[in-house]
Each structure stands twice: as structure tokens, then as C-alpha cells.
């Protein structure tokens, strides 16, 4: 179904974390969520409305130390503005067509203002998601049903020449209905492992230490951040292993967050882990290593000797649309899916994995997704990709629906009772035995029967970018 963008709005609101989260070079204590709303019109004159939300995350899309967190947030606002203008100027097209046909022009427009392809992906991701939400609601279809029917219009396109003869409709026809996903818990670099590590406590009845998380949620999957300092990392991993080894079995992913200059540095960490008996079970449980090398040169040399130890995926290096192709030639076998990078990018990379065959895979990663529209749209995408587990950190570090109207939180709880549960501090994400039940996401639209209350937000600031 073809449509055009008819009217757009941009909002934002501030939130506070219940406990600090450190990844890479930044410790996060608060943040801003961007929310977009749009109206589309199809060729028959019918109109539909859609929304999307995502965190304006600092020091991930662009880690230039010369930029402040506010600079990073303005970069993302500017990407939204550029994508908005392009979309409103476009004519009728399919959901995928709006993305693909304007892709090169959009990336070039962002580049002229110093916005890298990863920043640019954020701008398109939100508008594309909101547009498909509107299209699905207009058709009365859930995300999984709409994708199975190829309502998005995915087809070979000049921007993906490696998939010129790929049968997207056949791949999409097998998209599963949302059911259950394992939540992969993130252990940040400043997270307390035991109560002995705590100098301050939140005391909100929710788990704070790794020990408490394990006892409360009983995760099977875990994601561990490493810092790039081998001695410190080994000591911390040993302390983490002393807790996780209490489980009968578990799986781990290791996230380097670009803390290494080259594959040799990561291999040094791996060799040190091999030499440490206390890490035997943890090391054996590692599924893959995530983006350990700085993006500036991660795709410049082979990592084959590191990949021989464990599969390695790209995350921050997944900027250009053909980044996974380049990574494959260097020994990488996986790529992350993040809703903030775009639903069409995820489906394109899924097609590549299907074409390349056994050994190539996607992982589902979080970027501090908030409860409500944001986390639900991401979960709907992860389910459609056929993945069994997803990194989830927002529910642990962010204070639930705090900062949102009580009525909004209650509406989400009522509409998605499998995904949320009541607590003395309001609805929170429900995780039982490490699992998220997501059957209620099979509702008209992209994963949500409820929209956030924009009256409780501010109009988005005009981007102060370029500087």
C-alpha cells in the first residue's frame, strides 16, 4: 500500500534512572526520550496516525570526546529534522520505498552537516517506524501480520545491490507471531555485584545487585560489559562468575563497546580468561563478542584469529547500509538489531544472514529502551526477526513509568497485562524465569495498543546543530 507523509509532530520528555548505568566512556544518570507522531494519507484519501519513541542517547551514535552530551542530543534532533523534511517532500510510496528511495540523498544531506551514518539512521528510524505504525493501524493489522503480508512493500532495490534477486516476500511470510522472548540482562561497568559493592541503595523494592537480579528474575541470558583494561576486567568477571555459576546453566555475551584498538587487545583478554580457572564456566557460556574494536578502524583489518575463539558482531560499526558486507569480508559473522537503527535495516540484514547461511546471525540489543511504546516496538521487531533473546536493560536502570502520567502507565498495564505487572511504585516490566511474555503485542499497529500522552511532553527543541 502506497501513502504519503501528510503531517508531523516532534516531542520530548526527560527521565531519570533509578541507578547509574555505565557503558563504554559514559555513565548515564538521566536522559531524554524523543517521540514523533505523524499522519499519513493513502491514494484513496484515507488517513492514519502513527507514533514512535526512542532515547536521545549521548556517546553512542557519535563518541567524539569533543562533543558534549547536549551536542550528541542535538545531532539526533537534527537527523530527525532532516528526515522529517525529506519525508514530507516525498510523494506516494510504500513504507520500505520511502526509506530505500530516499536513502542516499538523506545520508548525503546528513553528511554535509557532520552527521555520521549511525546518527542519520536514528532520524529515519523513528519516522519509518511511526509511518508503518500508521499504515498498520489503517489496515487493522498487527506488526507481525503486516510484515507477513509484506504490507511494507519490501523488495530488491538499488541501495541493496547484494540482494538484487532476493525473495523478500518469501522470507517475510514466515515471520512468527509474538509469544515469548528471553530477556538478556545487562551488567554495566559500575553495577554492584553483591551488597558489599553498594555505597548507596535505591530501596524501591526492585533488585539492585547482580545477586538480587539473579534471585528475582532468574535470567538464562546475560550481557557483560568489559572496559578494555584486562586486569580490571578479569577481576570483575571473576566476581560476576562467582554469582552466575550458582545457576544450573546460563549463556553470556561479552560487550566491548569499542574499548579496544584492535583484535589483538581483545584476544589478550580472551587468553587471560582462558588462563583463569574461575572463569571456566563463564567462558564456555559465551555466545559471541560484541563490537570490541573502535569503529574508526574496526572494519580495516581481519579479525579472523579472534573470531576463531568466538563469533564477533558489529554494533556501532553498523553505520552504512553495506557495513555488514564489509564486516563479513573481515571475519565478523554477526550484526546487531536495534530499533534505533531502523526496522528496514534489521530486515535487510536478516535477509543477508538467510542468504549467507549457517554461521551468520543477528543479535537483538538494547539502547536504554523505555517501557511503553519504545520497548514494545523494539520487542515486536525482535520477535519478527525470529530471535529468541534480547538484551533488556531499560527496565533495570530506568524508573519504570516515572515521569509519565499515572493514567498512561495504567493504560499500558491494562492493554498489555502479560508484559507489565503492578508494583507499589507503579507498573513495571514483567519478567518471569527470565522470560518476557509478549503475545499482547499482536494488536493493530506496531506493537502497542496504547500511545503515550503527548500533552505531558514538551515540543522538541530546535536542533542547535551544526555547532
C-alpha positions as CSV (number, residue, x, y, z in Angstrom):
1,X,0.0,0.0,0.0
2,X,1.4,3.4,-1.0
3,X,1.0,6.5,1.1
4,X,2.5,9.9,1.7
5,X,3.5,11.7,4.8
6,X,0.9,14.4,5.5
7,X,1.7,16.0,8.9
8,X,4.3,15.5,11.5
9,X,5.0,16.5,15.2
10,X,8.0,16.0,17.4
11,X,8.0,15.9,21.2
12,X,10.4,15.1,24.0
13,X,10.4,14.4,27.8
14,X,13.1,13.9,30.4
15,X,13.5,10.8,32.6
16,X,15.7,9.8,35.5
17,X,17.5,6.5,36.0
18,X,16.9,4.6,39.3
19,X,20.6,3.7,39.3
20,X,23.5,4.7,37.1
21,X,24.4,2.7,34.0
22,X,28.0,2.8,32.6
23,X,28.9,1.6,29.1
24,X,32.0,2.5,27.1
25,X,33.0,6.0,28.0
26,X,29.8,7.3,29.7
27,X,27.9,6.9,32.9
28,X,24.2,7.6,32.4
29,X,22.0,9.0,35.2
30,X,19.2,10.7,33.2
31,X,18.1,11.1,29.7
32,X,15.6,12.5,27.1
33,X,13.1,10.5,25.1
34,X,12.2,11.7,21.6
35,X,8.6,10.9,20.5
36,X,7.3,11.5,17.0
37,X,3.7,11.5,15.7
38,X,2.5,11.7,12.1
39,X,-0.4,11.5,9.9
40,X,-0.3,9.6,6.6
41,X,-2.7,9.6,3.6
42,X,-3.0,6.8,1.1
43,X,-4.0,7.1,-2.6
44,X,-7.7,6.5,-1.7
45,X,-7.6,9.6,0.6
46,X,-7.7,7.5,3.8
47,X,-5.7,8.9,6.7
48,X,-3.9,7.1,9.5
49,X,-1.9,8.1,12.6
50,X,1.3,6.6,14.0
51,X,3.9,7.2,16.7
52,X,7.4,6.1,17.7
53,X,9.7,6.9,20.6
54,X,13.4,6.5,21.3
55,X,16.1,7.8,23.7
56,X,18.3,10.7,22.5
57,X,21.3,8.7,23.7
58,X,24.6,10.5,24.2
59,X,28.0,9.0,23.5
60,X,26.8,6.0,21.4
61,X,25.9,7.3,18.0
62,X,28.9,9.6,18.0
63,X,31.6,9.1,20.6
64,X,33.8,12.1,19.7
65,X,35.1,13.3,23.0
66,X,35.0,16.9,21.8
67,X,31.2,16.7,21.8
68,X,29.1,17.2,24.9
69,X,26.1,15.1,25.7
70,X,23.9,18.1,24.6
71,X,25.8,18.1,21.3
72,X,25.0,14.5,20.8
73,X,21.4,15.0,21.6
74,X,21.2,17.9,19.1
75,X,22.8,15.8,16.5
76,X,19.9,13.3,16.8
77,X,17.3,16.1,16.8
78,X,18.9,17.4,13.6
79,X,18.7,14.0,12.0
80,X,15.0,13.9,12.9
81,X,14.5,17.3,11.3
82,X,16.3,16.3,8.1
83,X,14.4,13.0,7.8
84,X,11.1,14.8,8.5
85,X,11.7,17.4,5.8
86,X,12.6,14.7,3.3
87,X,9.6,12.6,4.1
88,X,7.1,15.4,3.9
89,X,8.5,16.4,0.4
90,X,8.2,12.8,-0.9
91,X,5.3,11.6,-2.9
92,X,3.3,8.3,-2.6
93,X,5.4,5.2,-1.9
94,X,5.4,2.0,0.1
95,X,6.8,2.1,3.7
96,X,10.0,0.4,2.5
97,X,10.1,2.6,-0.6
98,X,10.1,5.8,1.4
99,X,13.2,4.5,3.2
100,X,15.1,3.0,0.2
101,X,14.4,5.5,-2.5
102,X,15.5,8.5,-0.3
103,X,18.3,6.7,1.5
104,X,21.4,8.0,-0.5
105,X,20.0,11.5,-0.6
106,X,19.3,11.5,3.1
107,X,22.7,10.2,4.1
108,X,24.4,12.8,1.9
109,X,22.3,15.6,3.5
110,X,23.2,14.4,7.0
111,X,26.9,14.1,6.0
112,X,27.0,17.8,4.8
113,X,26.2,18.7,8.4
114,X,28.7,16.4,10.0
115,X,26.2,13.7,11.0
116,X,27.6,10.2,10.6
117,X,25.5,7.4,9.1
118,X,24.7,6.0,12.5
119,X,23.3,9.3,13.7
120,X,21.5,9.5,10.4
121,X,19.9,6.1,10.9
122,X,18.3,7.4,14.1
123,X,16.4,10.1,12.2
124,X,14.9,7.8,9.6
125,X,14.3,5.0,12.1
126,X,11.7,6.9,14.1
127,X,9.8,8.3,11.2
128,X,9.8,5.0,9.4
129,X,8.6,3.2,12.5
130,X,5.8,5.8,13.1
131,X,4.8,5.6,9.4
132,X,4.5,1.8,9.5
133,X,2.6,2.1,12.8
134,X,0.1,4.4,11.0
135,X,-0.2,2.1,8.0
136,X,-0.8,-1.0,10.1
137,X,-3.5,0.8,12.1
138,X,-5.1,1.9,8.9
139,X,-5.1,-1.7,7.7
140,X,-6.2,-3.1,11.1
141,X,-3.1,-5.4,11.2
142,X,-0.5,-6.2,13.9
143,X,3.2,-5.8,13.1
144,X,3.8,-9.5,12.6
145,X,0.7,-9.9,10.4
146,X,1.6,-6.8,8.3
147,X,5.1,-8.0,7.8
148,X,4.0,-11.5,6.8
149,X,1.7,-9.9,4.2
150,X,4.6,-7.6,3.1
151,X,2.4,-4.6,3.7
152,X,5.7,-2.7,3.9
153,X,6.5,-3.4,0.3
154,X,10.0,-4.8,0.8
155,X,11.6,-5.7,-2.5
156,X,15.1,-5.7,-4.1
157,X,16.3,-2.1,-4.5
158,X,19.4,-0.3,-5.9
159,X,20.5,0.6,-2.3
160,X,21.0,-3.1,-1.5
161,X,22.6,-4.5,-4.7
162,X,23.8,-7.6,-3.0
163,X,20.1,-8.6,-2.6
164,X,19.1,-7.9,-6.1
165,X,17.4,-11.2,-6.6
166,X,16.3,-12.0,-3.0
167,X,12.8,-13.0,-2.4
168,X,11.8,-10.8,0.5
169,X,8.1,-11.7,0.3
170,X,9.0,-15.4,0.9
171,X,11.2,-14.5,3.9
172,X,8.6,-12.3,5.4
173,X,5.8,-14.8,5.0
174,X,7.4,-16.9,7.8
175,X,7.5,-14.1,10.4
176,X,6.3,-15.6,13.7
177,X,3.5,-14.3,15.9
178,X,4.8,-12.7,19.1
179,X,4.9,-15.1,22.0
180,X,7.9,-15.2,24.4
181,X,11.4,-13.9,24.5
182,X,14.3,-14.4,26.9
183,X,15.4,-11.1,28.4
184,X,19.3,-10.9,28.4
185,X,20.2,-8.8,31.4
186,X,23.0,-6.3,31.1
187,X,25.6,-6.0,33.8
188,X,27.1,-2.4,33.4
189,X,30.6,-1.4,34.4
190,X,29.5,0.2,37.7
191,X,26.7,-2.3,38.6
192,X,27.1,-3.7,42.1
193,X,27.7,-7.5,42.1
194,X,26.9,-8.1,45.7
195,X,25.6,-5.9,48.6
196,X,29.3,-5.4,49.6
197,X,29.7,-3.2,46.5
198,X,26.9,-0.8,47.5
199,X,27.6,2.6,49.0
200,X,24.1,3.8,48.3
201,X,20.9,1.9,47.8
202,X,17.7,2.7,45.9
203,X,15.4,0.8,48.2
204,X,12.4,0.7,45.8
205,X,11.7,-3.0,46.3
206,X,13.4,-3.9,43.0
207,X,16.7,-5.7,42.6
208,X,19.9,-3.6,42.6
209,X,22.8,-6.0,42.8
210,X,23.6,-8.9,40.4
211,X,22.8,-11.3,43.1
212,X,19.4,-9.8,43.6
213,X,18.7,-9.7,39.8
214,X,19.5,-13.4,39.6
215,X,17.3,-14.3,42.5
216,X,14.4,-12.1,41.3
217,X,14.3,-12.6,37.5
218,X,16.2,-16.0,37.1
219,X,17.6,-15.0,33.7
220,X,19.2,-17.6,31.4
221,X,20.9,-15.0,29.3
222,X,23.3,-12.2,30.4
223,X,25.3,-9.4,28.8
224,X,28.6,-8.4,30.4
225,X,30.3,-5.1,29.7
226,X,34.1,-5.0,29.6
227,X,36.3,-1.9,29.9
228,X,39.4,-2.6,27.9
229,X,41.6,-3.0,30.9
230,X,42.5,-6.7,31.0
231,X,43.5,-6.8,34.7
232,X,40.4,-5.0,35.9
233,X,38.1,-6.9,33.6
234,X,39.4,-10.3,34.7
235,X,38.9,-9.4,38.3
236,X,35.4,-8.1,37.7
237,X,34.5,-11.1,35.5
238,X,35.6,-13.5,38.3
239,X,33.3,-11.7,40.7
240,X,30.4,-12.0,38.2
241,X,31.2,-15.6,37.5
242,X,31.0,-16.4,41.3
243,X,27.4,-15.3,41.1
244,X,26.3,-16.7,37.7
245,X,27.9,-20.1,38.4
246,X,25.2,-20.7,41.0
247,X,22.9,-21.2,38.1
248,X,22.5,-24.7,36.6
249,X,23.2,-23.2,33.2
250,X,23.4,-19.8,31.5
251,X,24.5,-18.0,28.4
252,X,26.6,-14.8,28.1
253,X,27.5,-12.2,25.5
254,X,30.6,-10.0,26.0
255,X,30.3,-6.4,25.0
256,X,33.5,-4.5,24.3
257,X,31.7,-1.2,23.5
258,X,34.7,-0.1,21.2
259,X,37.1,-0.2,24.1
260,X,39.9,-1.9,22.2
261,X,42.3,-0.6,19.5
262,X,42.5,-3.8,17.6
263,X,41.6,-7.5,17.7
264,X,44.9,-8.3,19.4
265,X,43.8,-6.4,22.5
266,X,40.6,-8.4,22.7
267,X,42.5,-11.6,22.1
268,X,44.7,-10.7,25.1
269,X,41.6,-10.5,27.2
270,X,40.4,-13.9,25.9
271,X,43.8,-15.6,26.6
272,X,43.7,-14.2,30.1
273,X,40.2,-15.6,30.6
274,X,41.4,-19.0,29.3
275,X,44.2,-18.9,31.9
276,X,41.8,-18.1,34.8
277,X,40.2,-21.3,36.2
278,X,37.5,-19.3,38.0
279,X,36.2,-18.2,34.5
280,X,36.0,-21.7,33.0
281,X,32.2,-21.9,33.1
282,X,31.6,-18.3,32.2
283,X,34.0,-18.5,29.2
284,X,32.3,-21.7,28.0
285,X,28.9,-20.0,28.1
286,X,29.9,-17.0,25.9
287,X,27.9,-16.9,22.7
288,X,29.6,-14.0,20.9
289,X,31.7,-10.9,21.4
290,X,30.0,-7.6,20.6
291,X,31.9,-4.7,18.8
292,X,35.1,-4.7,20.8
293,X,37.1,-2.6,18.4
294,X,36.8,1.2,18.0
295,X,34.6,1.9,14.9
296,X,37.3,4.2,13.4
297,X,39.3,1.1,12.4
298,X,37.1,-1.9,13.3
299,X,36.5,-2.5,9.6
300,X,40.0,-2.0,8.4
301,X,41.7,-5.4,9.2
302,X,40.8,-9.0,9.5
303,X,39.7,-10.3,12.9
304,X,39.8,-14.0,11.8
305,X,42.1,-15.0,14.6
306,X,39.8,-13.5,17.3
307,X,36.7,-14.9,15.5
308,X,38.3,-18.4,15.8
309,X,37.8,-18.1,19.6
310,X,34.2,-16.8,19.5
311,X,31.9,-15.2,16.8
312,X,32.2,-11.4,16.7
313,X,29.4,-9.0,15.8
314,X,29.3,-5.3,14.7
315,X,27.1,-2.8,16.5
316,X,28.5,0.7,16.5
317,X,30.2,-0.1,13.2
318,X,26.8,-0.8,11.6
319,X,26.6,2.7,10.2
320,X,26.5,2.5,6.4
321,X,23.8,0.2,4.9
322,X,26.5,-2.1,3.5
323,X,28.6,-2.2,6.7
324,X,27.7,-5.9,7.4
325,X,29.0,-6.8,3.9
326,X,32.4,-5.2,4.7
327,X,32.4,-6.8,8.2
328,X,31.7,-10.3,6.7
329,X,34.8,-10.0,4.5
330,X,37.0,-9.4,7.6
331,X,35.7,-12.3,9.7
332,X,32.7,-10.9,11.5
333,X,29.7,-13.2,11.4
334,X,27.0,-11.2,13.2
335,X,25.3,-7.8,13.4
336,X,23.1,-6.2,16.0
337,X,19.5,-5.2,15.6
338,X,18.4,-2.1,17.4
339,X,15.1,-0.3,16.7
340,X,17.0,3.0,16.8
341,X,18.9,1.9,13.7
342,X,15.8,1.2,11.8
343,X,13.4,-1.7,11.2
344,X,14.2,-1.9,7.5
345,X,17.9,-2.2,8.2
346,X,17.2,-5.1,10.5
347,X,15.1,-6.9,7.9
348,X,17.8,-6.2,5.3
349,X,20.5,-7.8,7.5
350,X,18.2,-10.7,8.3
351,X,17.9,-11.3,4.5
352,X,21.7,-11.3,4.3
353,X,22.0,-13.9,7.1
354,X,19.5,-16.1,5.3
355,X,21.4,-15.8,2.1
356,X,24.8,-16.4,3.5
357,X,23.6,-19.4,5.5
358,X,24.8,-21.2,8.6
359,X,27.1,-19.3,11.0
360,X,25.8,-15.8,10.1
361,X,23.4,-14.3,12.7
362,X,21.7,-11.3,14.2
363,X,21.6,-10.3,17.8
364,X,19.0,-8.1,19.5
365,X,20.5,-5.3,21.5
366,X,19.0,-2.5,23.7
367,X,19.8,1.2,23.8
368,X,18.0,2.0,27.1
369,X,14.5,1.5,25.7
370,X,11.9,2.8,28.0
371,X,8.7,1.0,29.0
372,X,5.7,1.8,26.8
373,X,5.8,2.5,23.1
374,X,9.6,2.3,22.8
375,X,10.2,-1.1,24.3
376,X,7.1,-2.6,22.8
377,X,8.1,-1.6,19.2
378,X,11.5,-3.0,19.7
379,X,10.2,-6.3,21.1
380,X,7.8,-6.6,18.2
381,X,10.7,-6.2,15.8
382,X,12.9,-8.7,17.7
383,X,10.1,-11.2,17.6
384,X,9.6,-10.7,13.9
385,X,13.3,-11.4,13.3
386,X,12.8,-14.8,14.9
387,X,15.3,-14.2,17.6
388,X,15.0,-16.0,21.0
389,X,16.6,-13.5,23.3
390,X,17.0,-9.7,23.5
391,X,19.2,-7.5,25.7
392,X,16.9,-5.6,28.1
393,X,18.4,-3.0,30.3
394,X,15.8,-0.2,30.5
395,X,13.6,-1.9,33.0
396,X,16.5,-2.3,35.4
397,X,18.1,1.1,35.1
398,X,15.1,3.4,34.4
399,X,12.5,4.0,37.0
400,X,9.5,2.4,35.2
401,X,6.9,4.9,34.1
402,X,8.2,7.5,36.5
403,X,7.8,10.9,34.9
404,X,4.7,9.9,32.9
405,X,1.1,10.4,33.8
406,X,-0.4,7.7,36.1
407,X,-3.3,7.2,33.7
408,X,-0.8,6.5,30.9
409,X,1.0,3.8,32.9
410,X,-2.3,2.2,33.9
411,X,-3.4,2.2,30.3
412,X,-0.3,0.3,29.2
413,X,-0.8,-2.1,32.1
414,X,-4.4,-2.8,31.1
415,X,-3.7,-3.2,27.4
416,X,-0.6,-5.4,27.9
417,X,-1.2,-7.4,31.1
418,X,1.3,-10.1,30.0
419,X,4.1,-7.6,29.6
420,X,3.6,-5.4,32.7
421,X,2.9,-6.1,36.4
422,X,1.8,-3.9,39.2
423,X,4.2,-2.9,41.9
424,X,4.0,-0.4,44.8
425,X,5.8,2.0,42.5
426,X,3.5,1.6,39.5
427,X,3.6,-0.8,36.6
428,X,6.9,-2.4,35.7
429,X,8.1,-4.8,33.0
430,X,7.1,-8.4,34.0
431,X,10.0,-10.9,33.7
432,X,9.3,-14.5,35.0
433,X,12.1,-17.1,34.9
434,X,14.0,-14.7,32.6
435,X,11.2,-14.6,30.1
436,X,9.0,-11.8,28.6
437,X,5.5,-12.7,27.5
438,X,4.7,-10.5,24.5
439,X,1.5,-12.1,23.0
440,X,-0.4,-8.9,23.6
441,X,1.8,-7.1,21.1
442,X,-0.2,-8.8,18.3
443,X,-2.5,-5.7,18.2
444,X,-3.3,-3.3,15.3
445,X,-0.3,-1.1,14.9
446,X,3.4,-1.6,15.7
447,X,3.4,-3.5,19.0
448,X,1.2,-1.2,21.1
449,X,-2.5,-0.8,21.8
450,X,-1.7,2.4,23.6
451,X,0.1,5.7,22.7
452,X,1.9,7.9,25.1
453,X,0.3,11.2,26.2
454,X,1.9,13.9,24.2
455,X,0.2,16.6,26.4
456,X,2.6,15.5,29.1
457,X,5.6,16.3,26.9
458,X,7.4,19.3,25.5
459,X,7.6,20.2,21.8
460,X,11.0,19.1,20.7
461,X,13.8,21.7,20.9
462,X,15.0,23.0,17.6
463,X,18.4,21.3,16.9
464,X,21.4,23.5,17.8
465,X,23.4,21.7,15.1
466,X,25.7,22.2,13.3
467,X,27.6,23.8,16.1
